[in-house]
Amino acid sequence: MANKLSINPWIIDTAGASILYVTDIEVRHFEFTGYGAQGSQCIVQDRFGNNVWVGLGAADLEEVRSGPVGWIYGLAVPTLENGGVLRVYFV
C-alpha cells in the first residue's frame, strides 16, 4: 500500500527517514493498529528528529492510542514495525 495523506486521518503504512510533513500541524491523537506482534514499535518524530510519540504493540494486538498531542513541528515516521499502520488525526 501507500501512505494516504489527502484525508483525515492520515493513514501511514510505510516508514522512512524522510519527513512526511514539513510545516507545523495540530494533531489530535495517533493510533497504531494492524501490527503483528506484541512490542511492535511505531515512532513518530518532528522535523528535527525529536520523538513526539512512541507506540508499543499490546499483547492482545489491539489498537494503541496516544493521548492528546497538540502542535508539532513537522512529521516523520522512521519506525513502523510488523505491518503496522499509523493513523494521524489532526484538526
N, C-alpha and C positions, 0 to 999 in steps of 0.2 A: 504494500500500500504506500501511500504518500501522505505527508503532513497536509492537513486541511486548515488553512489559516484565513479562510474567507467567511467563516461562520462563527457564531458564539454558542458553545465553547469551541476554542481551537482544539483540534484533535491531532496530537503529535505521536507518531508511531515510529519515527526514525530519529535516533540520537545522532549527534555530531558535534564537533568542536565549533562549528560556525554559529554565529549569532542569528537567531531567527527573527528577532525584532529589535531594532536599534534604538528607537526613541522610548520615552517614558510611557508606562502603561499602568493603569489602575486595575489590579487583579482582585477579584472577589475571593476565589479559592482555587486550589488544584485538586484533581482526582487522579489517582494512579490505579489502573484496572487492567485486567487481561493478562497479568503476569503468570508465569507457570510454576513458581516455586517460592516457598517461604523465604524471606530475607532478600528477595529481588529488590534492586535499588532503582530509584528514579531521582536524579539530581537535577535541580533547576538552579540556574545561576543568572546573575545580572550581567550586563555587558562588560563589567570589569572583572568577571570571574569569581565574584563573591557568591557563596551558596545562599540562596533565598529559601529553598525548601529541599529536604531530603525525605522521600517517601520510601518506607521499607515494607515489602510484601508481608502480609499476615499469614498465619498458619492455615486459616480457612480459605485463603486465596480470594477473600472478599475485597472490594474496593477500599482503598485507603484515601482518606480525605484530609486536606490541610485545614487549619483554622483560617480566619480572615487574614488576608495578605496585605492589601493596600497598594501604594505606589511602589513600583520597582523601575530601575533604570536599564531598560532593555531586557531581553530574554534569550537564554540559551539552555539547551538540554543536552549536556555532554554524556549523560549516562541514562540508559533506559533498558533494563535487563529483562531477559526471558520472555520476549514477546509482549511486554507491557505496553500500555497506551496511557499517555498523559492527556487529560482534559484540562484546559485553561479557561476558566470562567472569568470574564472581565466586564467592567462597567461600560 
